[in-house]
């Protein structure tokens, strides 16, 4: 049963520091891998007999993912920001960095609008969208889509050849991440692969395009928690989770890039499918 504070799911506060630190490691790893952090945040606590940490915890933890992505892709982030500012100051609106930064901002609009419209449904206590059945089927569906993209992809394009249409299509795919179990990195990586990008370049494009959405979602959730007057204990528990998740998220990116550079996305396809089957079997058996 969810723990509600003025309609906001704040189950993480009841878990305490140790359990939240453990879930922070898990959240950090799964948030940036294409395997659905939400699925793991529901499955692992249920398996251990812990209460659901809640959607507020998952959303706020995106700030840990933000810190990891910015630090890992610092050269790209610095180039996009510094070069874009310089281009605007000199009126060079055809500058490659400026155009990519602008496209990333525009590609964030669809998930921003959809997130605001669906906010109450997604973040309410005992939301039907966060049911384990929905998460299980989402895992299975995304396993098939990622597998199809892996087969279909030409694996030739690089981020230097990104077009406006590419950014908008990946941005639209990102909207699917609002459904628990889909995974933001999973949906955008799938779209980028389907557009013909090399595996590691698809991941790089996915992470850079997701930066505004990750930042907005995390900051919005912190504001929502501030509005419900979360107590000092709950804030300190959340901070512990954020710190732990930041470190684990960084190593998750490193691992993902190594796998995609040397192998393929098939390990994630297989894992996602198996995870979805386990979740649905758990629901059918009555232990989830």
Secondary structure by P-SEA (a helix, b strand, c coil): cccccccccccccccccaaaaaaaaaaaaaccccccaaaaaaccccccccccccaaaaaaaaaaaaaaaaaaaaaaaaaaaaaaaaaaaacccccaaaaaaaaaaaaaaaaaaaaaaacccccccccccccaaaaaaaaaaaaaaaaaaaaacccccccccccaaaaaaaaaaaaacccccccaaaaaaaaaaaacccaaaaaaaaaaaaaaaaaaaaaaaaaaaaaacccaaaaaaaaaaaaaaaaaaaaaaaaaaaaaacccaaaaaaaaaaaaaaaaaaaaaccc
